[in-house]
Amino acid sequence: MLELGKAISLLLSIVSLWALMASAFFVPGTRWDERIAMALFLHLAIAACICFASGMVFRADEPIAPRHTLMRTLPVQLFFWSLAGLIVLFLLSWYLSVYYVPMLWKNQPH
């Protein structure tokens, strides 16, 4: 039963991280500051709670866990790695939209 709980909690972690990525990049008609505020305040908090709760499920079968074993679980590591990738991609897309895309629009025929 615990293995099924681990699989379901990992799936919920992945879905919450997908929702975070979607709110940061795929909301049409919003500015960058609105996207980052919505992604940070709403979806990042929810994804962090789900991933850390899933990490607790992953270490539930250990008799007495050392202090830092929660950070070594798969859902928590997945959260931190995807958060780092999200930050890099967000900053890169922000930079490209501010400095590179306007140069492309200047050269378009009217």
C-alpha distances in whole Angstrom, upper triangle without the diagonal:
4,5,5,6,9,10,11,12,14,16,17,18,20,21,23,25,26,27,29,31,32,33,35,37,36,38,41,44,43,45,43,43,42,39,38,38,36,34,34,34,31,29,29,28,25,24,24,22,19,19,20,17,15,16,15,12,12,14,12,11,15,17,20,20,24,25,25,22,21,23,22,19,19,18,21,23,23,24,27,28,28,30,33,33,33,36,38,38,39,42,43,43,44,47,48,48,51,53,52,52,55,57,56,57,60,61,60,63,64
4,5,5,6,9,10,10,12,14,15,16,18,20,21,22,24,26,27,29,30,31,33,35,35,37,40,43,42,43,41,41,40,37,36,36,34,31,31,32,29,27,26,25,23,21,21,20,17,17,17,14,12,13,12,8,9,10,9,8,12,14,17,17,20,22,21,18,17,20,18,15,15,15,18,20,20,21,24,25,25,27,30,30,31,33,35,35,36,39,40,40,42,45,45,46,48,50,50,50,53,55,54,55,58,59,58,61,62
4,5,5,6,9,10,11,12,14,15,17,18,20,21,23,24,26,27,29,30,32,33,33,35,39,42,41,42,40,41,39,36,35,36,34,31,31,32,29,27,26,26,23,21,21,20,17,16,17,15,12,13,13,9,9,11,11,10,13,16,19,18,21,23,22,18,17,19,18,14,14,14,17,19,18,20,23,23,24,26,28,28,29,32,33,33,35,38,38,39,41,43,44,44,47,49,48,48,51,53,52,53,56,57,56,59,60
4,5,5,6,9,10,11,12,14,15,17,18,20,21,23,24,26,27,29,30,32,32,33,37,40,39,41,39,39,38,35,34,35,32,30,30,30,28,25,25,25,22,20,21,20,16,16,17,15,12,14,14,11,11,14,13,13,16,19,22,21,24,25,24,21,19,21,20,16,15,15,18,20,19,20,23,24,24,26,28,28,29,32,33,33,34,37,38,38,40,42,43,43,46,48,47,47,50,52,51,52,55,56,55,58,58
4,5,5,6,8,10,10,12,14,15,16,18,20,21,22,24,26,27,29,30,30,32,35,38,37,39,37,37,35,33,32,32,30,27,27,28,25,23,23,22,19,17,18,16,13,13,14,11,9,11,11,7,9,12,10,11,15,18,20,19,22,22,22,18,16,19,18,14,14,13,16,18,17,18,21,22,22,24,27,27,27,30,32,32,32,35,37,37,38,41,42,42,44,46,46,46,49,51,50,51,54,55,54,57,58
4,6,5,6,9,10,10,12,14,15,17,18,20,21,23,24,26,27,29,29,31,35,38,36,37,35,36,34,31,30,31,29,26,26,27,24,22,21,21,18,16,16,15,12,11,12,11,7,9,10,6,6,9,10,11,13,17,18,17,20,20,19,16,14,16,15,11,10,10,13,15,14,15,18,19,19,21,24,24,25,27,29,29,30,33,34,34,36,39,39,40,42,44,44,44,47,49,48,49,52,53,52,55,56
4,6,5,6,9,10,11,12,14,15,17,18,20,21,23,24,26,27,27,29,33,36,35,36,34,35,34,30,30,31,28,25,26,27,24,21,21,21,19,16,17,17,13,12,14,13,9,11,13,10,9,13,13,14,17,20,22,20,23,24,22,19,17,18,17,13,11,10,14,16,14,16,19,19,19,21,24,23,24,27,28,28,29,32,33,33,35,38,38,38,41,43,42,42,45,47,46,47,50,51,50,53,54
4,5,5,6,9,10,11,12,14,15,17,18,20,21,23,25,26,26,27,31,34,33,34,33,33,32,29,28,29,26,24,24,25,22,19,20,19,16,15,16,15,11,12,14,12,9,12,13,10,11,14,14,16,19,22,23,22,24,25,23,20,18,19,19,15,13,11,15,17,15,16,19,20,19,21,24,24,23,26,28,28,29,32,33,32,34,37,37,38,40,42,42,41,44,47,45,46,50,50,49,52,53
4,5,5,6,9,10,10,12,14,15,17,18,20,21,23,25,25,26,30,33,31,33,31,31,30,27,26,26,24,21,22,22,20,17,17,16,13,12,13,11,8,8,10,8,5,8,10,8,9,12,12,14,17,20,21,19,22,21,20,17,14,16,16,12,11,8,11,14,12,13,16,17,17,18,21,22,21,24,26,26,27,30,31,31,32,35,36,36,38,41,40,40,43,45,44,45,48,49,49,52,52
4,5,5,6,9,10,11,12,14,15,17,18,20,21,23,23,25,29,32,30,32,30,30,29,26,25,26,24,21,21,22,20,17,16,17,14,11,13,12,9,8,10,10,6,9,11,9,9,13,14,16,18,21,22,20,22,21,19,17,14,15,14,10,8,6,10,11,10,11,14,15,14,16,19,19,19,22,24,23,24,27,28,28,30,33,33,34,36,38,38,38,41,43,42,43,46,47,46,49,50
4,5,5,6,9,10,11,12,14,15,16,18,20,21,21,23,26,30,29,30,29,29,28,25,24,25,23,20,21,22,19,16,16,17,14,12,14,14,10,10,13,12,9,12,14,13,12,16,17,19,21,24,26,23,25,25,23,20,18,18,18,14,11,9,13,14,11,12,16,16,15,17,20,19,19,22,24,23,24,27,28,28,30,32,32,33,35,38,37,36,40,42,40,41,45,45,44,47,48
4,5,5,6,9,10,11,12,14,15,16,18,20,20,21,25,28,27,28,27,27,25,22,22,23,20,17,18,19,16,13,14,14,11,9,11,11,7,8,11,10,8,12,13,12,13,16,17,19,22,25,26,23,25,24,23,20,17,18,18,15,13,10,12,15,12,12,16,16,14,16,19,19,18,21,23,23,23,26,28,27,28,31,32,32,34,37,37,36,39,41,40,41,44,45,44,47,48
4,5,5,6,9,10,11,12,14,15,17,19,19,21,25,27,26,27,25,25,24,21,20,21,19,16,16,17,15,12,12,12,10,7,9,9,6,5,9,9,7,9,12,12,12,15,17,19,21,24,24,22,23,22,20,18,15,15,15,12,10,7,9,11,8,8,12,13,11,12,16,16,15,18,20,20,20,23,25,25,26,29,30,30,32,34,34,34,37,39,38,39,42,44,43,46,47
4,5,5,6,9,10,11,12,14,15,17,17,19,23,26,25,26,24,25,24,20,20,21,19,16,17,18,16,13,13,14,12,9,11,12,9,8,12,13,10,12,16,15,14,18,20,22,23,27,27,24,26,25,22,20,17,17,17,14,11,8,11,12,8,9,12,12,10,12,15,14,14,17,19,18,19,22,23,23,24,27,27,28,30,33,32,32,35,37,36,37,40,41,40,43,44
4,5,5,6,9,10,10,12,14,15,15,17,20,23,23,24,23,24,22,19,19,20,17,14,16,17,14,11,12,14,11,9,12,13,10,10,14,14,12,15,18,17,17,20,22,24,26,29,30,27,28,27,25,23,20,20,20,17,15,11,14,15,12,11,15,15,12,14,17,16,15,18,20,19,19,23,24,23,24,27,28,27,30,32,32,31,34,36,35,36,39,40,39,42,43
4,5,5,6,9,10,11,13,15,15,16,20,22,21,22,21,21,19,16,16,17,14,11,13,14,11,8,9,10,7,5,9,10,7,8,12,12,11,14,16,16,17,20,21,24,25,29,29,26,27,26,23,22,18,18,19,17,15,11,12,14,11,10,13,14,11,12,15,15,13,16,19,18,17,21,22,22,23,26,27,26,29,31,31,30,33,36,35,35,39,40,39,42,43
4,5,5,6,9,10,11,13,14,15,19,22,20,21,19,20,19,15,15,16,14,11,12,14,12,8,8,11,9,6,9,11,9,9,12,14,13,14,17,18,18,20,22,25,26,29,29,26,27,25,22,21,18,17,18,16,13,10,11,12,9,7,10,11,8,8,12,11,10,13,15,14,14,18,19,19,20,23,24,24,26,28,28,28,31,33,32,33,36,37,37,40,41
4,5,5,6,9,10,11,11,13,17,20,19,20,18,20,18,15,15,17,14,11,14,16,13,10,11,13,12,9,12,14,12,12,16,17,16,17,20,20,20,23,25,27,29,32,32,29,30,29,26,25,22,20,21,19,16,13,15,15,12,11,14,13,10,11,14,12,11,14,16,14,14,18,19,18,19,23,23,22,25,28,27,26,29,31,30,31,34,35,34,37,38
4,5,5,6,9,10,10,11,15,18,16,18,17,18,16,13,13,14,11,9,12,13,10,7,9,12,10,8,12,14,12,13,16,17,16,19,21,21,22,25,26,29,30,34,34,31,32,30,27,26,23,22,23,21,19,15,16,17,14,12,15,15,12,12,16,15,12,15,17,15,15,18,20,18,19,23,23,22,25,27,27,26,29,32,30,31,34,36,34,37,38
4,5,5,6,9,10,11,15,17,15,16,14,15,14,10,10,11,9,6,8,10,9,5,6,9,9,7,10,13,12,12,15,17,17,18,21,22,22,25,26,29,30,33,33,30,30,28,26,25,22,20,22,20,18,15,15,16,13,11,13,13,10,9,12,12,9,11,14,13,12,15,17,16,17,20,21,20,22,25,25,25,27,30,29,30,33,34,34,37,37
4,5,5,6,8,10,14,16,15,16,14,15,14,10,11,13,11,8,11,13,12,9,9,13,12,10,13,16,15,15,18,20,19,20,23,24,24,26,28,31,32,35,35,32,32,30,27,26,23,22,23,21,19,16,16,16,13,12,13,13,9,9,12,10,7,10,12,10,10,13,14,13,14,18,18,18,20,23,22,22,25,27,26,27,30,31,31,34,35
4,5,5,5,7,11,14,13,14,13,15,13,10,11,13,11,9,12,14,12,10,11,15,14,12,16,18,17,17,20,22,21,23,26,26,26,29,31,33,34,38,38,35,35,33,30,30,26,25,26,24,22,19,19,20,17,15,17,16,13,13,15,13,10,13,15,12,12,15,16,14,15,19,19,18,20,23,23,21,24,27,25,26,29,31,29,32,33
4,6,6,6,10,12,10,12,11,12,10,7,8,10,7,6,9,11,9,7,10,13,12,12,15,17,17,17,20,22,22,23,26,26,27,30,31,34,35,38,38,35,35,33,31,30,27,25,27,25,23,20,20,21,18,16,17,18,14,13,16,15,11,13,15,13,11,15,16,14,15,18,19,17,20,23,23,21,24,27,26,26,29,31,30,33,33
4,6,7,10,12,10,11,9,10,9,5,6,9,8,5,9,11,11,9,10,13,14,13,15,18,18,18,21,23,23,24,27,28,28,30,32,35,36,39,38,35,35,33,30,30,27,25,26,25,23,20,20,20,17,15,16,16,12,11,13,12,8,10,12,10,8,11,13,11,11,15,15,14,16,19,20,19,21,24,23,24,27,29,28,31,32
4,6,8,11,10,10,9,12,11,7,9,12,11,9,12,15,14,12,13,17,17,16,18,21,21,21,24,26,25,26,29,30,30,33,35,37,38,41,41,38,38,36,33,32,29,27,28,27,25,22,22,22,19,17,18,17,14,13,15,13,9,11,12,9,8,11,12,9,10,14,13,12,15,18,17,16,19,21,21,21,24,26,25,28,28
4,6,9,9,11,11,14,12,9,12,14,12,11,14,16,15,13,15,19,18,17,20,22,22,22,25,27,26,28,31,31,31,34,36,38,39,43,43,39,40,38,35,34,31,29,31,29,26,24,24,24,21,19,21,20,16,16,18,16,13,15,16,13,11,15,15,12,13,17,16,14,17,20,19,17,20,23,21,21,25,26,25,28,28
4,7,6,9,10,12,10,7,11,12,10,10,14,15,14,13,16,18,18,18,21,23,22,23,26,27,27,29,32,32,33,36,37,40,41,44,44,41,41,39,36,36,33,31,33,31,29,26,26,26,23,21,23,23,19,18,20,19,15,17,18,15,13,16,17,14,14,18,17,15,18,21,21,18,20,23,22,22,25,27,25,28,28
4,6,9,11,13,11,10,13,15,13,14,17,18,17,17,19,22,22,22,25,27,26,27,30,31,31,33,36,36,36,39,41,44,45,48,48,45,45,43,40,40,36,35,36,35,32,29,30,30,27,25,26,26,22,21,23,21,18,19,20,17,15,18,18,14,15,18,17,14,17,20,19,17,18,22,20,19,22,24,22,25,24
4,7,10,12,10,10,14,15,13,15,18,19,18,18,21,23,23,24,26,28,28,29,32,33,34,35,38,38,39,42,43,46,47,50,50,47,47,45,42,42,39,37,39,37,35,32,32,32,30,27,28,28,25,24,25,23,20,21,22,19,16,19,19,16,15,18,17,14,16,19,19,17,17,21,20,18,21,24,22,24,23
4,7,8,6,7,10,11,10,12,15,16,16,16,18,20,21,22,24,26,26,27,30,31,32,33,36,37,37,40,41,44,45,48,48,44,44,42,39,39,36,34,36,35,33,30,30,30,28,25,26,26,23,21,23,21,18,18,20,17,14,16,17,14,13,16,16,13,15,18,19,17,17,21,21,19,22,25,24,26,25
4,6,5,6,9,10,11,12,14,16,17,17,18,21,22,22,24,27,27,28,30,32,33,34,36,37,38,40,42,45,46,49,48,44,44,41,39,39,36,34,36,35,33,30,30,30,28,25,25,25,22,20,22,21,17,17,18,16,13,14,15,12,10,13,14,11,12,15,17,15,15,19,19,18,21,23,23,26,25
4,5,5,6,9,10,10,12,14,15,15,16,19,20,20,22,24,25,26,28,30,30,31,34,35,36,38,40,43,43,46,45,42,41,38,36,36,33,31,33,32,31,28,27,27,25,22,22,22,19,17,18,17,14,13,14,13,9,10,12,10,7,11,12,10,10,14,15,14,15,19,19,19,21,24,24,27,27
4,5,5,6,9,10,10,12,14,15,15,17,19,20,21,23,25,25,27,29,30,31,33,35,35,37,39,42,43,45,44,41,40,37,35,35,32,30,33,32,31,28,27,27,25,22,22,23,20,18,19,19,15,14,16,15,11,12,14,13,10,13,15,13,13,16,18,18,18,22,22,22,24,27,27,30,30
4,6,5,6,8,10,11,12,13,14,16,18,19,20,22,23,24,26,28,29,30,32,34,35,37,38,41,42,45,44,41,40,37,35,36,32,31,33,32,31,28,27,27,25,22,23,23,21,18,20,20,16,15,18,16,13,14,17,15,12,16,17,15,15,19,21,19,20,24,24,23,26,29,28,31,30
4,5,5,6,8,10,11,11,12,15,16,16,18,20,21,22,24,26,26,28,30,31,32,34,36,39,40,42,41,38,38,35,33,33,30,28,30,29,27,24,24,24,22,19,20,20,17,15,17,16,13,13,15,13,10,12,14,12,11,15,16,14,15,19,20,18,20,23,23,23,26,28,27,31,30
4,5,5,6,8,10,10,10,13,15,15,16,19,20,20,22,24,25,26,28,30,30,32,34,37,37,40,39,36,35,33,30,31,27,25,28,27,26,23,22,22,20,17,17,18,15,13,14,14,11,10,13,12,9,10,13,12,11,14,16,15,15,19,20,20,21,24,25,24,27,30,29,33,33
4,5,5,6,8,10,10,12,14,15,16,18,19,20,22,24,25,26,28,30,31,32,34,37,38,40,39,36,35,33,30,31,28,26,29,28,27,24,22,24,22,19,19,20,18,15,17,18,14,13,16,16,12,14,17,16,14,17,19,18,18,22,23,23,24,27,28,27,30,32,32,35,35
4,6,6,6,7,9,11,12,13,15,16,18,19,21,22,23,25,27,28,29,31,32,36,37,39,38,35,35,33,30,31,27,26,28,27,26,23,22,23,21,18,19,20,17,15,18,18,14,14,17,16,13,16,18,17,16,19,21,19,20,23,25,24,25,28,28,28,31,33,33,36,35
4,6,6,5,6,9,10,10,12,14,15,16,18,20,21,22,24,25,26,28,30,33,34,37,36,33,32,30,28,28,24,23,25,24,22,19,18,19,17,14,15,16,13,11,14,14,11,11,14,14,11,14,16,15,14,18,19,18,20,23,24,23,25,28,28,28,31,33,33,36,36
4,6,6,5,7,10,10,11,13,15,15,17,19,20,21,23,25,25,27,29,32,33,35,34,31,30,28,25,26,23,21,24,23,22,19,17,19,17,14,14,16,14,11,13,14,11,11,15,15,12,14,17,17,16,19,21,20,21,24,25,25,27,30,30,30,33,35,35,38,38
4,6,6,6,9,11,11,13,15,16,17,19,20,21,23,25,26,28,29,32,33,35,34,31,31,28,26,27,23,22,25,24,24,20,19,21,20,16,17,19,17,14,17,18,15,15,18,18,16,17,21,20,19,22,24,23,24,27,28,28,29,32,33,33,35,38,37,41,40
4,6,6,6,9,10,11,13,15,16,17,19,20,22,23,25,26,27,31,32,34,34,31,31,28,27,27,23,22,25,24,23,19,18,20,19,15,17,19,16,14,18,18,15,16,19,19,17,19,22,21,20,24,25,24,25,28,30,29,30,34,34,33,36,39,38,41,41
4,5,5,6,8,10,10,12,14,15,16,18,20,21,22,24,26,29,30,33,32,29,30,27,25,25,21,20,23,21,20,16,16,17,15,12,14,16,13,12,15,16,13,14,17,17,15,18,20,19,19,23,24,23,25,28,28,28,30,33,32,32,36,38,37,40,40
4,5,5,6,9,10,10,12,14,15,16,18,20,21,22,24,27,28,31,30,27,27,24,22,22,18,17,20,19,18,14,13,15,13,10,11,13,11,9,12,14,11,12,15,15,14,16,19,19,19,22,23,23,24,27,28,28,30,33,33,33,36,38,38,41,41
4,6,5,6,9,10,11,12,14,15,17,18,20,21,23,26,27,29,28,25,25,23,21,21,18,17,20,19,18,15,13,16,15,11,13,16,14,12,15,17,14,15,19,19,17,20,23,22,22,25,27,26,28,30,32,31,33,36,36,37,40,42,41,44,45
4,5,5,6,9,10,11,12,14,15,17,18,20,21,25,26,28,28,25,26,24,22,21,18,18,20,18,17,14,13,16,15,11,14,16,14,13,17,18,15,17,20,20,19,22,24,24,24,27,28,28,29,32,33,33,35,38,37,37,41,43,42,45,45
4,5,5,6,8,10,10,12,14,15,16,18,20,23,24,27,26,24,24,22,20,19,16,15,17,15,14,10,10,13,11,8,11,13,11,10,14,15,13,15,18,18,17,20,22,22,22,25,27,27,28,31,32,31,34,36,36,36,40,41,41,44,44
4,6,5,6,8,10,10,12,14,15,17,18,22,22,25,24,21,21,19,17,16,13,12,15,13,13,10,8,11,11,7,9,12,11,10,13,15,14,15,18,19,18,20,23,23,24,26,28,28,30,32,33,33,35,38,38,38,41,43,43,46,47
4,6,5,6,8,10,11,12,14,16,16,20,21,23,22,20,21,19,17,17,13,13,16,14,14,11,10,13,13,10,12,16,15,14,17,19,17,19,22,22,22,24,27,27,27,30,32,31,33,35,36,36,39,41,41,41,45,46,46,49,49
4,6,5,6,9,10,11,12,14,15,18,20,23,22,20,21,20,18,17,13,14,16,13,13,9,9,13,12,10,13,15,14,14,17,18,17,19,22,22,22,25,27,27,28,30,32,32,34,36,37,36,39,41,41,41,45,46,46,49,49
4,5,5,6,9,10,10,12,14,17,18,21,21,18,19,17,15,14,10,11,12,10,9,5,6,9,8,6,10,12,11,12,15,16,16,18,20,21,21,23,25,26,27,29,31,31,33,35,35,35,38,40,40,41,44,45,45,48,49
4,5,5,6,9,10,11,12,16,16,19,18,15,16,14,13,12,8,9,11,9,10,7,6,10,10,9,11,14,14,14,16,18,18,19,22,23,23,25,28,28,29,31,33,33,35,37,38,38,41,43,43,44,47,48,48,51,52
4,5,5,6,9,10,11,14,15,18,17,15,17,16,15,13,10,12,13,11,12,9,9,13,13,12,14,17,17,17,20,21,21,23,25,26,26,28,31,31,32,34,36,36,38,40,41,41,43,46,45,46,49,51,50,53,54
4,5,5,6,9,10,13,14,17,18,15,17,17,15,13,10,11,12,9,9,6,8,11,11,11,14,16,15,16,19,20,20,22,25,25,26,28,30,30,31,34,35,36,38,40,40,40,43,45,44,45,49,50,49,53,53
4,5,5,6,9,11,12,15,15,12,14,13,11,9,6,8,8,6,7,6,6,9,10,10,12,14,15,16,18,20,20,22,24,25,26,28,30,31,32,34,36,36,38,40,40,41,44,46,45,46,49,51,50,54,55
4,5,5,6,10,10,13,13,11,13,12,12,9,7,10,11,8,10,9,9,13,14,14,15,18,19,19,22,23,24,25,28,29,29,31,33,34,35,37,39,39,41,43,44,44,47,49,48,50,53,54,54,57,58
4,5,5,8,10,13,14,12,15,15,15,12,10,13,13,9,11,10,11,14,15,15,17,19,20,21,23,25,25,27,29,30,30,33,35,35,36,39,40,41,43,45,45,45,48,50,49,50,54,55,54,57,58
4,6,7,9,12,13,11,14,14,13,10,8,11,10,7,8,8,10,12,13,14,16,18,19,20,22,23,24,26,28,29,30,32,34,34,36,38,39,40,42,44,44,44,47,49,48,50,53,54,54,57,58
4,6,6,9,10,8,10,11,11,8,7,10,9,7,10,11,11,13,15,16,17,19,21,22,23,25,26,28,30,31,32,34,35,37,38,40,41,42,44,46,46,47,50,51,51,52,55,56,56,60,61
4,6,8,9,9,12,13,14,11,10,14,13,11,13,13,14,17,18,19,20,22,24,24,27,28,29,31,33,34,35,37,38,39,40,43,44,45,47,49,49,49,52,54,54,55,58,59,59,62,63
4,6,9,9,13,15,15,12,12,16,14,12,14,15,17,18,20,21,23,24,26,27,29,30,31,33,35,36,37,39,41,42,43,45,46,47,49,51,51,51,55,56,56,57,60,61,61,64,65
4,6,6,9,12,13,10,11,14,13,12,15,16,16,18,20,21,22,24,26,27,28,30,31,33,35,36,37,39,41,42,43,45,46,48,49,51,51,52,55,56,56,58,61,62,61,65,66
4,6,10,13,14,12,14,17,16,15,18,20,20,21,24,25,25,27,29,30,32,34,35,36,38,39,40,42,44,45,46,48,50,51,52,54,54,55,58,60,59,61,64,65,65,68,69
4,7,9,12,10,12,15,15,15,18,20,19,21,23,24,24,27,29,29,30,33,34,35,37,38,39,41,43,44,45,47,49,50,51,53,53,54,57,59,59,60,63,64,64,68,69
4,6,8,7,9,12,11,12,15,17,16,17,20,20,21,23,25,25,27,29,30,31,33,35,36,37,39,41,41,43,45,46,48,49,50,51,54,55,55,57,60,61,61,64,66
4,6,6,9,11,11,12,16,17,16,17,20,20,20,22,25,25,26,28,30,30,32,34,35,36,38,40,40,42,44,45,46,48,49,50,53,54,54,56,59,60,60,64,65
4,6,8,9,10,12,16,17,14,16,19,19,18,21,23,23,23,26,28,28,30,32,33,33,36,38,38,39,42,43,44,45,46,48,50,52,52,54,56,58,58,62,63
4,6,6,7,10,13,14,11,12,16,16,15,17,20,19,20,23,24,24,26,29,29,30,32,34,35,36,38,40,41,42,43,44,47,48,49,50,53,54,55,59,60
4,5,5,7,10,12,10,11,14,15,15,17,19,19,20,23,24,25,27,29,30,31,33,34,35,37,39,40,41,43,43,45,47,49,49,51,53,55,55,58,60
4,5,6,9,9,7,9,12,12,12,15,17,17,18,21,22,23,25,26,27,29,31,32,33,35,37,38,39,41,41,42,45,47,47,48,51,52,52,56,57
4,6,8,9,6,7,10,10,9,12,14,14,15,18,19,20,21,23,24,26,27,29,30,32,33,35,36,38,38,39,42,44,44,45,48,49,50,53,54
4,7,9,7,6,10,11,11,12,15,16,16,18,20,21,22,24,26,27,29,30,32,33,35,36,38,39,39,40,43,45,45,46,49,50,50,54,55
4,6,6,6,9,10,11,12,14,16,17,18,20,21,23,24,26,27,29,30,32,33,35,36,38,39,39,40,43,45,44,46,49,50,50,53,55
4,6,5,6,9,10,10,12,14,15,16,18,20,21,22,24,26,27,28,30,31,32,34,36,37,37,38,41,42,42,43,46,47,47,51,52
4,6,5,6,9,10,10,12,14,15,16,18,20,21,22,24,25,26,28,30,31,32,34,36,36,36,39,41,40,42,45,46,46,49,50
4,5,5,6,9,10,10,12,14,15,17,19,20,21,23,24,25,27,29,30,31,33,35,35,36,38,40,40,41,44,46,46,49,50
4,5,5,6,8,10,11,12,14,15,17,18,20,21,23,24,26,27,29,30,32,33,33,34,37,39,38,40,43,44,44,48,49
4,6,5,6,8,10,10,12,14,15,16,18,20,21,22,24,26,27,28,30,31,31,32,35,37,36,38,41,42,41,45,46
4,6,5,6,9,10,10,12,14,15,16,18,20,21,22,24,25,26,28,30,30,31,34,35,35,36,39,41,41,44,45
4,6,5,6,9,10,11,12,14,15,17,18,20,21,23,24,26,27,29,29,30,33,34,34,36,39,40,40,44,45
4,5,5,6,9,10,11,12,14,16,17,18,20,21,23,24,26,27,27,28,31,33,32,34,37,38,38,42,43
4,5,5,6,9,10,10,12,14,15,16,18,20,21,22,24,25,25,26,29,31,30,32,35,36,36,39,41
4,5,5,6,9,10,10,12,14,15,16,18,20,21,22,24,25,25,28,30,30,31,34,35,36,39,40
4,5,5,6,9,10,11,12,14,15,17,18,20,21,23,23,24,27,29,29,31,33,34,35,39,40
4,5,5,6,8,10,11,12,14,15,16,18,20,21,21,22,25,26,26,28,31,32,32,36,37
4,5,5,6,8,10,10,12,14,15,16,18,20,20,20,23,25,25,26,29,31,31,34,35
4,6,5,6,8,10,10,12,14,15,16,18,19,20,23,24,25,26,29,30,31,34,36
4,6,5,6,9,10,11,12,14,16,16,17,18,21,22,23,25,27,28,29,33,34
4,6,5,6,8,10,10,12,14,15,15,16,19,20,20,22,25,26,26,30,31
4,5,5,6,9,10,11,12,14,15,15,18,20,20,21,24,25,26,29,30
4,6,5,6,9,10,11,12,13,14,17,18,19,21,23,25,26,29,30
4,5,5,6,9,10,11,11,12,15,16,17,19,21,22,23,27,28
4,5,5,6,9,10,10,10,13,15,15,16,19,20,21,24,26
4,6,5,6,9,10,10,12,15,15,16,19,21,21,25,26
4,6,5,6,8,9,11,13,14,15,17,19,20,24,26
4,5,5,5,6,9,10,11,13,15,16,17,21,23
4,6,6,5,7,10,10,11,13,15,16,20,21
4,6,7,7,9,11,12,13,16,17,21,21
4,6,6,7,10,11,12,14,16,20,21
4,6,5,7,9,11,12,14,17,19
4,5,5,6,9,10,11,15,16
4,5,5,6,9,10,14,15
4,5,5,7,9,13,15
4,5,6,7,11,13
4,5,5,9,10
4,6,8,10
4,7,9
4,6
4
